[in-house]
Amino acid sequence: MSDKSFLDWPFFDERHRELSEALEHWAGRRLGNIDHAHTDAACRELVTRLGQGGWLEHAASEDGKLDVRSLCLIRETLARHDGLADFAFAMQGLGSGAISLFGTSEQKSEWLPKVRSGAAISAFALTEPQSGSDVANLAMTARRDGGDWVLDGEKTWISNGGIADLYVVFARTGEGPGAKGLSAFIVPAETPGRRIAERLETIAPHPLARLAFEGVRLPESAIIGEPGQGFRIAMSVLDVFRSTVAAAALGFARRAMDASLDRAASRELFGAPLFEMQMVQGHIAEMALDIDAAALLTYRAAWMKDSGAPRVSREAAMAKLFSTDQAQKIIDAAVQIHGGDGVRSGSVPETLYREIRALRIYEGASDVQKIIIARAAMAAHDKEAAAMAAHAS
């Protein structure tokens, strides 16, 4: 059992502690027998189970309120038990997030009950072949044709691509240059003209695809929010869910530390438990330190968002950057502690080693998070300098 003392921190209410305990019990009973041999089928089964268990109720909200601390606790717990379960939960929230936050009552009533029950799998289609983290540079177009919208272009690295029932797609509608000319649309999977151009394979198998949109015709009711609001919608969704990526990394890191403690206690070397080696104790100490620091950053960002902060871009960037980078370091140390068993295919350290790497890329790569943090620091510096100058005059 992983350390749960962090739940006593003032970031959490009693309902969060109850949620964590209930999910821990459920995950122990319901996630141990999922066959991961066929990734698509496994994801569909996980979404079904998460819906039946009521956990997807936290991922999609018709009142537009998402409790980020709950999302983080769920992702941390699921990631510690099963990385694909975490993926399935996260994509239900991310894929429907634009509808939860900006959708009309009709859009919400049509899609969110299906997402929460697990009857519909959702996807967030933002990335393009020439624009990953540079969202303002999207090339996919949406043009008016009579009373409809017509979409043309490509999306790539789309999670749940190929199995989703619902795609939230961002395209250029041209109300202004760059970020000012984007809009968001609901595209049901069966819409004519939308096709899977390529299924993408990664070191940690997940449903991923490159999507082609060729004359995809949508009614006016498919647009989310107003034309030209797409960038704001995308950033608002990421502002909620970026902290949860940090939480997933935290779950992976805790699993790696638990496995390392078990190994250090049970493995003998030179006639003594492996833990008696000072170098191993050093690894364990650094793991514990980095996990607590990552948890503090993660749940600070989540608490701030839940407390009403309009934007937590800086805090979420810090949480994601630190948690994912340190989780990579912790898992690497776990591989080292396990020796040859650490690189054996299917072992806990080897599985975590493959799973953690993508978290330092998706929803804003680590280098992009550094830019966000640096710009926030400079903006705060300039504001303070201006205030001091005004006071002096």
N, C-alpha and C positions, 0 to 999 in steps of 0.2 A: 504494500500500500504506500503510495506516494505521500510526502509531507502535505498536510492540509492546514497547517498552522496559519498560513497566509489568509485564510478565511476569517480570522479574528481581526484582521486589519480594519480600520475605520472606513475603508472604501465600500464595504458591503453591509447590506441589511440582512435581517434574519431570513427573508425570502430567498436571498442568494445562497445562503448556507443550506437551506432546505432543498433548493434546486440542485446544488452540487451533490448532496448526499443521495437524492433520489436518482439522479443520472448515473452516479457511480454504481448504484445497485442495479439499475437497468442495463447498463453497458456490460457489466460482468455476466449477466444472464443472456443477453440478446446479441452480442457481437462476436462471440467466440466460435460460432459455427458457420460463418459466411465463407463460401468458396470463392477465392479471388482468382481462380484460373481464367475466368472469362470476365474481363473488367466491366464491360457494358452491363452484363447480367447482374454482376455484384453490385454495381451502383444502383440499378433499378431496385434490387432487393433492399438495399440499405435505405433508399428514399422511402420505400414502402414501410419498412420497420420504424424509421424515424417518425413518419407520419402517424402510424398506428400508436406509437408511444407518446404522442402529443408534443414531441420536442420541436417540430417544425412550427408550432404555434408561436414560438419566439422569433422565428426568422422572417415572418411576413405579417404586417399589421395594417388593418384597414383604417385605423385612426392615425396612421402616419407616425406612431411613436414606437421606436425600437429601443429596448433596454440593452445598451452596449455591454454592460457588465454581465448580464445573463448570456449574451451571445459569446462573450469571451470565455466565460466559465464552461459553457457547453463545448466550444471548440477545443479548449485546453483538455477537457476530460476525454472527448472523443479521439483527439489526436494521440493521447497517451494509450488508448486502447486499440485504435485501428485508424491509420492514416486515411484510408479510403472513406471511412465513415465520417471523418472530419470534412473531407472534400465534399461528400454528398450533402451534408448539412450546410456548409458554407455557400455552395453554389445555389441552393434553394433561396437563401437570403440575398445573395449578391444579384442573382438573376432577376429576382422580383423586387429588388430594393427601389428601383425607380417608380414602380407602380405603388408600393407602400408609401413612399414619401411625396409623390407628385401626381399620382393617377387620379382620374375622375372616379366618382362613386360607381359608375357603370364598369369601368375597367377593373376596379378593385373587386367588385362583387362577382365579376366573371372569372377572374384568375386567382385571386388570393386564397379562396377556400380550397381550390384544387392544389395549390402549392403547399398549403399547410397540411392537407390530408395525405400528400404524397401521390395524388392522382395525376399531377402534372409536374414534369421536371422542367426547371427553368435554366436560362443561360443569359449571360451578360456579354453582348457582342460589341466590343469597343476596339480592340487591337486590329491593326491592319498590317500588311506586309512591309509598308514603308513608314509606319507610325506606331510605335509601341508606347513608350512613356510620353511621347510628344503628341498628346491628344489633340491639340489645336491644329495639327497638320493632317487631319483625316481627309481622305480623298473620295471616299464613297459618297455618292450623291443621292438626294431625294428631290424630285421635281414635281411640281403640281401639273396635273393633267385632268382638266375638268374639275370634278369634285374629289379626285383621288390623288394619292401620292404614288410616285413610281421610283423604286429604289434600284440602283445599279452600282456594283462594286464588289469588293472582297473583304472578308474578315478572316483573321487567322489566330491560331492558338486559343480558340474559343473552347473553354471548359464546358463539358456536357454536349459539345458539338457532335451530332450524330444520334444522340438519344433524347435530346430536349424536345418538349412539346411547345415551349414558349421561348422565343428569343426577344430580348430587348436590344434593339439595334440603333446605333448612333450613326448619323449621316449628315452630310453637308447640304443645307438648304439655302445658304447664301444670304442671310439677312445682314451679314457684315463680314469683315475679313477675319481669318483665323478662328479663334474660339467663339467669336460672336455669331458665327453663321452655322452652328450645329443644332440638330434636333434629335429627339429620341422617339422611337417607334416600337410598337408591339407587333411582332411578326410571328403568327402561329406557324408551327413546323410544316404543316401541310400546304402552306401558301404556294401557289404555282410560281415557278421561277427561282425559288430558293432551293439550292442543292448542296450536297456535301462534295466539295471538290477534292478533298484529301483527308484521310484520317492520319493523325500524327502520333507517333510512338515516342515515348520518353523513358528515362531510366527508372522512373517510378510510375508504372502504368496508371493512366487516368483517361477517361473519355475526352479526347481533344480532336479538333478538326479545323480545317480551312474551309470556309463557306463562300459560295458564290451566289450573288444576287443579280439576276438577269431579268430586268423588266418586272420586278416584283411589284404588283399593284395592291395598294392598301387603301381602305376608306379613310376619310378625314378623322374618324373616331379612333384611328390607330395611333395618332400622335399623343405623346405624353407631355403634359404641360403645354407651353406655347412654342411656336416656331422660334428658333434662335436661343432657346433655353437649354439646349442639349449639354453644353459644357458645364453649366451650373448643376444640372441634374447629375451628370456623371461624377463630378467632384463631390457633391453632397453624399452620394451613395458610397464613394470611396472613403469619405470622411468618417462614415459610420463603420465600415467593414475593414479598414486598414488596421485598426487596433486589434481586430480579431485574428489577423494573420500573425501578429506578435503572440497572441494567446496560443495559436496552434503550434508555433515554434516552441513555446514554453512547454506544451504538452509533450512534444518530442524530446525536449531536453530532460524533463523529469523522468520519462521512460528510460532514457539513456543512463541517467544517474542511478535509478533503481537497479537496472541490470548490472551496472558497475559495482554497486554496493554488494549485490548478491555474489558476483564473481569474486570480489576482493575478500569476502568473508568465507567462501567455500573452497577457493583454489589455494593449494599449498605450493610454496616455492622455497627451496633450501630449508625444508623442515619447519616452516612457519606459514601462517596464513598470508596470502598476498598483501593483505591490508597492512601488515607490519612493515612493509617497505616504505620508507619515507617519501620516495618519489610518487608512489601510489596515493599516499595520504595527501600529497601536494595536489595531485589531479582532483581528488575528491573535494578538497577544500575550495579549489577554484570553481568546480562545478556548482557547489552550494552557493558560493558568493555570486556567481554570474546568474544563477537561477533566481535568487532573491532580487537582484538588481533589475533583471528583466521583468519580473512580476511587478515590482514597484512602478516601473515605467508604463507597463501595459495597463495596469488597473488604475493608474493616475489618469491616463488618457481616457479610459472608459468612464471613470467617475466624472471627469470634467464634462464629457459629452452628455451624460445622463443628468448632470446638474444644470444644464441649460446653456453651456457655452455654444455660441453660434458656429464657431469653427475651432477644430482642434488639430489643424493640419500639422503644426509644429510638434505637438505632443504625440500625435499618432505616428509621425515620421520618426521621431526618436524611439518610440516603442518598437516599431517594425524593424528599424535599422539595427538597434542593439539586440533585440531578442532573436532575430534570425541569424545574425552574425555569431552571436555567442552560442546559440544552439548548435550551429555547425561546428564550432570549436569543442563544445561539450561532447558531441557525438563522435568526433574524431578521437577524443581522449578515451571514450568508451571502447572504440575499436582497438586502441592500443592496449588497454587494460585486458581485453579479451584475447589478445594475441592472435594466433591463427584462427581461432573460432570467430573472431571479430570480422573476418572477411569471408567467412563461409556463407554461401548463398542461402538466404532464408533466415539467417540468424537475426536476432533483434538489432544488434549494432549495424549489420550490413543493410538491413531494411531501412533503418532510420537514416543511414548515410545517404541512401538514394532519395529518400523522401524529403529531406530537409533542403536540398540544394535549390529546388524551384522556388521556395518561399523567399529567397533573396532576390528573385527576379520579378515574380508576378505582383500585380497591384502596386507597381512602382519599384524599380530596381534599387538596390542599396545606394548606388551612386546618385540616383535622383533624390533619394531621401536626404542625402547630405546637402544637396543643393537647396532643398526646401528648408532645412534647418539653418543653413548659412544665411539664406535670404531673410529668414525670420529674425535672426540675430542682428543683421545689418539694419533691418527696418526698425527694430527696437532701439538700436543705437542712434539712428538718425532722428527718431521721435524724441528721445531723451535730449539729444544735442539741441534740437529745435526748441524744446521747452526751456532748457537752460539759457539759450540765447534770448528767448522772449522775456524770461524773468530778469535777465541782466539789463535789458534795455528798458 
